Amino acid sequence: MVDKSLGELVSLKGRRALITGSAAGIGKAMAARFAEAGADLVLVDVDEKKMKETSSELKKWGVNIVTKKVDLSKKTEIDTLWDALKDSEPDTLVNNAGIYPFRDFLDIDEAFFQKVYAINLESVLWMCQRMIEARKKKGGVIINVSSIEAILPFKKGMVHYDTSKAGVIGLTRSLARDFGDKGFRINCLLPGGIVTQGTKGAATEFFKGNIGLAKTGYDFLTRIPMARLGEPDEIARATLFLALDLSSYITGALLAVDGGFLSA
């Protein structure tokens, strides 16, 4: 039985989405697609200047946009954010923010490790907790961003990153199991190699003479069946699909958007 038209299934009008790491790159692309689909937005990032620039660019879609500067490595700031949203909490949460600094495993110290985990995993847990607590009687959509690195570690010097992103997968699937009957759909995206400022920075290292990194980049690209890196908007489109009612019977899923990398 068809209970919604296709037009309704591909619209987010009347919805409100919170997207972390939305000042640039993949998060900015997500915000643009969600705004185009009609969702009001709460943009969260530590870079207030770029976030406000993103907000200005998206005003053309006529949606309401709120920006919040938040250091996601600090639970107190996450709690302050959700307290401020008490009477207008989002029905959709996209945990996109993350960091991926390179460091040899034997050079990792406690401060470095804790910072990576605080942003990449702990913030996702606390954001999910506050979202579920706020909407425990109404349900909602949560999309957590992990990485193909959590399934198939490829780059050296990323043990800290890979384990934090593996934790995001475990968190997502456990929450999907626990809260599926409470009206929550909770899924996980696994982006592959995407052209962002971060990957462009890695390319810069190549031109500085980092031969090892150049070989990793070559090996990575030649493994991709589609023979190219992805664009931020291609991740945004997949995120939008998981937010829409088009995916109404999908929860606990891992969606790889990687040009076929994991299948090769």
Buried (B, 14 or more C-beta within 10 A) or exposed (E): EEEEEEEEBBBBEEBBBBBBBBBBBBBBBBBBBBBBBBBBBBBBBBBEEBBBBBBEEBEEBEBEBBBBBBEBBBBEBBEEBBEBBEEEBBBBBBBBBBBBEEBEEEEBEEEEBEBBBBBBBBBBBBBBBBBBEBBEEEBBBBBBBBBBBBBBBBBEBBBBBBBBBBBBBEBBBEBBEEBBEEEBBBBBBBBBBBBBEBBEEBBEBBEEEBEEBBEBBEEBBEBBEEEEBBBBBBBBBBBBBBBBBBBEEBBBBBBBBBBEBBEE
